[in-house]
């Protein structure tokens, strides 16, 4: 029953499973190449933000409410042209004035 509810809610252009597969593949490539090569990844800021959240929370797709801790709908997701070193961990938690 819960699975059917998820399918009904999955109305994004990219389906949840497709996004998860992209992240899994990207994560594997990063881990494989990070010690031997410099890696440049250019993507939409929202995709990068989701990937960074997923990297720190591998169960994100089982519990999407985790996003609430990281994304404040009243703020920009990231600054324009933000650069991240994917080998570093950064604090991505959203600041909330609640």
C-alpha positions in Angstrom: 0.0 0.0 0.0 2.8 2.4 0.9 4.5 1.6 -2.4 1.4 2.6 -4.4 1.2 5.9 -2.5 4.8 6.6 -3.4 4.1 5.9 -7.1 1.2 8.3 -7.1 3.3 11.0 -5.5 6.2 10.5 -7.9 5.1 13.1 -10.5 8.5 14.7 -11.2 9.9 14.8 -14.7 12.8 12.6 -13.4 11.3 9.8 -11.4 12.6 9.1 -7.9 14.3 5.8 -9.0 16.0 7.5 -12.0 17.4 10.2 -9.7 18.6 7.6 -7.2 20.3 5.6 -10.0 22.1 8.8 -11.2 23.3 9.5 -7.7 24.4 5.9 -7.2 26.3 5.9 -10.5 27.8 9.3 -9.8 28.9 8.3 -6.3 30.6 5.2 -7.6 32.5 7.2 -10.2 33.6 9.8 -7.7 34.9 7.1 -5.3 36.7 5.3 -8.2 38.4 8.3 -9.6 38.8 10.8 -6.7 42.3 9.6 -5.7 43.7 9.5 -9.2 42.1 12.4 -11.0 40.7 15.8 -10.6 37.0 15.7 -11.3 34.9 18.6 -12.6 31.2 18.2 -12.3 28.9 20.9 -13.8 25.2 20.5 -13.1 22.1 22.3 -11.9 22.5 23.6 -8.4 19.4 21.7 -7.2 20.8 18.4 -8.5 24.2 19.0 -6.8 22.4 20.0 -3.6 20.3 16.8 -3.7 23.4 14.7 -4.4 25.3 16.2 -1.5 22.3 15.5 0.8 22.1 12.0 -0.5 25.9 11.5 0.0 25.4 12.3 3.7 22.1 10.5 4.0 22.0 7.3 1.8 18.5 6.6 3.0 17.2 9.9 1.5 15.0 8.1 -1.0 13.4 6.0 1.7 12.7 9.1 3.9 12.4 12.2 1.7 11.4 14.2 4.8 15.1 14.5 5.4 15.1 17.2 2.8 13.3 19.5 5.2 16.5 19.6 7.3 18.5 20.8 4.3 16.2 22.9 2.1 14.5 26.1 3.2 11.9 27.0 0.6 12.3 30.7 1.5 15.9 30.7 0.5 17.9 30.0 -2.7 19.2 26.4 -2.8 22.7 27.6 -3.5 24.5 30.7 -4.6 25.0 31.1 -8.3 28.2 29.4 -9.6 28.9 27.8 -6.2 31.9 25.5 -6.3 32.2 22.5 -4.0 35.1 20.2 -3.4 33.3 16.9 -3.3 36.1 15.3 -1.3 35.2 17.7 1.6 32.2 17.5 3.8 30.3 20.7 4.2 27.4 21.7 6.5 24.4 21.8 4.3 21.7 22.1 7.0 19.2 24.8 6.3 19.0 27.8 8.6 15.5 28.4 9.8 14.3 31.4 11.7 11.3 29.5 13.1 
